[in-house]
Amino acid sequence: MADIDFPDDLINMETAAWEAAQRGELTAGQAADVQAAITAFAKEAGLDRYTVEMELKRLVRHPEAEGD
């Protein structure tokens, strides 16, 4: 997988959204904010948004795979 240096604020946003989703409390606004942040980061970094989103979700949801 890609080796992307995510900023802490983006990781924190995705973590909060994932935790809210797990509790059944994720709002459309929160999801939209995360998507906007992912899109902005990907554009600034010159990366594909889908790759950025996939890697960010893997990092947050499966941190044990980080050493792979």
N, CA and C of each residue as an Amber inpcrd file, in Angstrom:
protein
   204
   0.8300000  -1.1870000   0.0000000   0.0000000   0.0000000   0.0000000
   0.8740000   1.2500000   0.0000000   0.2500000   2.3380000  -0.2660000
   0.9560000   3.6090000  -0.3220000   1.4510000   4.0070000   1.0640000
   2.5580000   4.7120000   1.0850000   3.1200000   5.2120000   2.3360000
   2.8310000   6.7070000   2.3750000   1.7190000   7.0730000   3.0020000
   1.2670000   8.4570000   3.0310000   1.4720000   9.0160000   4.4250000
   2.0460000  10.2030000   4.5140000   2.2560000  10.8760000   5.7960000
   1.0390000  11.7560000   6.0860000   0.0640000  11.1630000   6.7720000
  -1.1700000  11.8810000   7.0680000  -0.9690000  12.8650000   8.2130000
  -1.5570000  14.0540000   8.1060000  -1.5090000  14.9890000   9.2340000
  -2.3990000  14.4690000  10.3680000  -2.0090000  14.7880000  11.5870000
  -2.7510000  14.3120000  12.7570000  -4.2170000  14.7240000  12.7280000
  -4.5070000  15.9360000  12.2640000  -5.9020000  16.3780000  12.2650000
  -6.7730000  15.5270000  11.3460000  -6.2280000  15.0680000  10.2420000
  -6.9940000  14.2180000   9.3310000  -7.2170000  12.8360000   9.9520000
  -6.1960000  12.3010000  10.5880000  -6.3400000  11.0140000  11.2830000
  -7.3800000  11.1410000  12.3910000  -7.3210000  12.2250000  13.1380000
  -8.2820000  12.4380000  14.2260000  -9.7100000  12.5680000  13.7140000
  -9.8920000  13.2580000  12.5950000 -11.2320000  13.3890000  12.0070000
 -11.7800000  12.0270000  11.5910000 -10.9520000  11.2380000  10.9140000
 -11.3890000   9.9200000  10.4650000 -11.6590000   9.0060000  11.6570000
 -10.8280000   9.0880000  12.6740000 -11.0310000   8.2750000  13.8790000
 -12.3530000   8.6290000  14.5430000 -12.6240000   9.9080000  14.6890000
 -13.8740000  10.3470000  15.3120000 -15.0810000   9.8880000  14.4840000
 -14.9770000   9.9780000  13.1680000 -16.0750000   9.5500000  12.2960000
 -16.2800000   8.0390000  12.4010000 -15.2040000   7.2680000  12.4280000
 -15.3010000   5.8120000  12.5440000 -15.9340000   5.4260000  13.8840000
 -15.5010000   6.0750000  14.9570000 -16.0720000   5.7910000  16.2660000
 -17.5540000   6.1580000  16.3100000 -17.9120000   7.2850000  15.7100000
 -19.3270000   7.6850000  15.6580000 -20.1370000   6.6760000  14.8440000
 -19.5820000   6.2050000  13.7480000 -20.2750000   5.2070000  12.9280000
 -20.4860000   3.9120000  13.7060000 -19.4870000   3.5250000  14.4730000
 -19.5960000   2.3020000  15.2780000 -20.7040000   2.4130000  16.3180000
 -20.9410000   3.6210000  16.8070000 -22.0050000   3.8620000  17.7890000
 -23.3480000   4.1460000  17.1200000 -23.3560000   4.2410000  15.7980000
 -24.5770000   4.5880000  15.0730000 -24.9140000   6.0590000  15.1550000
 -23.8910000   6.8940000  15.3670000 -24.1090000   8.3270000  15.5650000
 -23.4440000   9.2070000  14.5040000 -22.9150000   8.6130000  13.4510000
 -22.2720000   9.4070000  12.4020000 -23.3260000  10.2260000  11.6740000
 -23.0750000  11.5270000  11.5720000 -24.0100000  12.3980000  10.8620000
 -23.5180000  12.6200000   9.4340000 -24.4420000  13.0200000   8.5890000
 -24.0720000  13.3300000   7.2020000 -23.0780000  14.4880000   7.1690000
 -23.2430000  15.4360000   8.0550000 -22.3350000  16.5720000   8.1080000
 -20.9240000  16.1670000   8.4980000 -20.8140000  15.2850000   9.4820000
 -19.4980000  14.8090000   9.8920000 -18.8370000  14.0280000   8.7590000
 -19.5950000  13.1750000   8.1030000 -19.0600000  12.4040000   6.9770000
 -18.6200000  13.3360000   5.8450000 -19.4090000  14.3570000   5.5650000
 -19.0720000  15.3160000   4.5100000 -17.8050000  16.0960000   4.8610000
 -17.6520000  16.4460000   6.1370000 -16.4490000  17.1640000   6.5700000
 -15.1970000  16.3100000   6.3720000 -15.2970000  15.0220000   6.6990000
 -14.1590000  14.1270000   6.5210000 -13.8330000  13.9910000   5.0350000
 -14.8490000  13.8210000   4.2130000 -14.6200000  13.6980000   2.7720000
 -13.9730000  14.9540000   2.2000000 -14.4230000  16.1140000   2.6450000
 -13.8430000  17.3750000   2.1680000 -12.3730000  17.4760000   2.5870000
 -12.0620000  17.0580000   3.8040000 -10.6840000  17.1040000   4.2790000
  -9.8010000  16.1230000   3.5060000 -10.3330000  14.9400000   3.2190000
  -9.5930000  13.9580000   2.4310000  -9.3170000  14.5090000   1.0350000
 -10.3270000  15.0750000   0.4140000 -10.1910000  15.6240000  -0.9330000
  -9.1540000  16.7490000  -0.9560000  -9.2170000  17.6390000   0.0300000
  -8.2750000  18.7590000   0.0870000  -6.8460000  18.2530000   0.2980000
  -6.6760000  17.2870000   1.1990000  -5.3460000  16.7340000   1.4510000
  -4.8020000  16.0580000   0.1960000  -5.6300000  15.2620000  -0.4490000
  -5.1900000  14.5500000  -1.6560000  -4.7690000  15.5380000  -2.7410000
  -5.5610000  16.5750000  -2.9300000  -5.2410000  17.5750000  -3.9550000
  -3.9260000  18.2750000  -3.6230000  -3.7620000  18.6780000  -2.3740000
  -2.5510000  19.3800000  -1.9500000  -1.3140000  18.4830000  -2.0890000
  -1.4900000  17.1940000  -1.7870000  -0.3660000  16.2550000  -1.8450000
  -0.1280000  15.7030000  -3.2450000  -1.0390000  16.0110000  -4.1840000
  -0.9050000  15.4940000  -5.5440000  -1.1640000  13.9980000  -5.6350000
  -2.0830000  13.5150000  -4.7810000  -2.4030000  12.0880000  -4.7280000
  -3.8340000  11.8430000  -5.1580000  -4.1020000  10.6200000  -5.5500000
  -5.4500000  10.2140000  -5.9090000  -6.3160000  10.1600000  -4.6520000
  -7.4740000  10.7890000  -4.6820000  -8.3530000  10.8470000  -3.5150000
  -8.7590000   9.4580000  -3.0390000  -9.0250000   8.5620000  -3.9650000
  -9.4520000   7.2210000  -3.5730000  -8.3420000   6.4780000  -2.8400000
  -7.1160000   6.6390000  -3.2930000  -5.9830000   6.0120000  -2.6220000
  -5.8090000   6.5890000  -1.2240000  -5.9190000   7.9050000  -1.1050000
  -5.7970000   8.5700000   0.1890000  -6.8850000   8.0590000   1.1300000
  -8.1090000   8.0120000   0.6590000  -9.2160000   7.5640000   1.5110000
  -9.0210000   6.1140000   1.9480000  -8.6320000   5.2480000   1.0370000
  -8.4370000   3.8390000   1.3460000  -7.3370000   3.6610000   2.3960000
  -6.2270000   4.3680000   2.2240000  -5.1180000   4.2570000   3.1670000
  -5.4760000   4.8240000   4.5390000  -6.1980000   5.9370000   4.5440000
  -6.6000000   6.5470000   5.8100000  -7.5370000   5.6100000   6.5740000
  -8.5000000   5.0300000   5.8850000  -9.4210000   4.0940000   6.5290000
  -8.6730000   2.8730000   7.0560000  -7.7150000   2.3610000   6.2890000
  -6.9300000   1.2160000   6.7430000  -6.1420000   1.5740000   7.9910000
  -5.5220000   2.7530000   7.9940000  -4.7390000   3.2060000   9.1320000
  -5.5910000   3.2960000  10.3970000  -6.7840000   3.8480000  10.2610000
  -7.6610000   4.0490000  11.4130000  -8.3410000   2.7590000  11.8520000
  -8.8200000   1.9970000  10.8890000  -9.6160000   0.8030000  11.2210000
  -8.7810000  -0.4400000  11.4970000  -7.5810000  -0.4840000  10.9680000
  -6.7240000  -1.6670000  11.1110000  -5.2980000  -1.2650000  11.4780000
  -5.1150000  -0.6090000  12.6090000  -3.7750000  -0.1150000  12.9620000
  -2.7620000  -1.2430000  13.1450000  -3.2270000  -2.4460000  13.4290000
  -2.3150000  -3.5680000  13.6060000  -1.5940000  -3.9160000  12.3150000
  -2.1360000  -3.5290000  11.1700000  -1.5290000  -3.8030000   9.8670000
  -0.4620000  -2.7650000   9.5160000  -0.2700000  -1.7670000  10.3560000
   0.6570000  -0.6830000  10.0680000   2.0860000  -1.1800000   9.8530000
   2.4850000  -2.2490000  10.5060000   3.8390000  -2.7500000  10.3640000
   4.0710000  -3.5530000   9.0940000   3.0340000  -3.8140000   8.3100000
   3.1520000  -4.6190000   7.0810000   3.9120000  -3.8860000   6.0100000
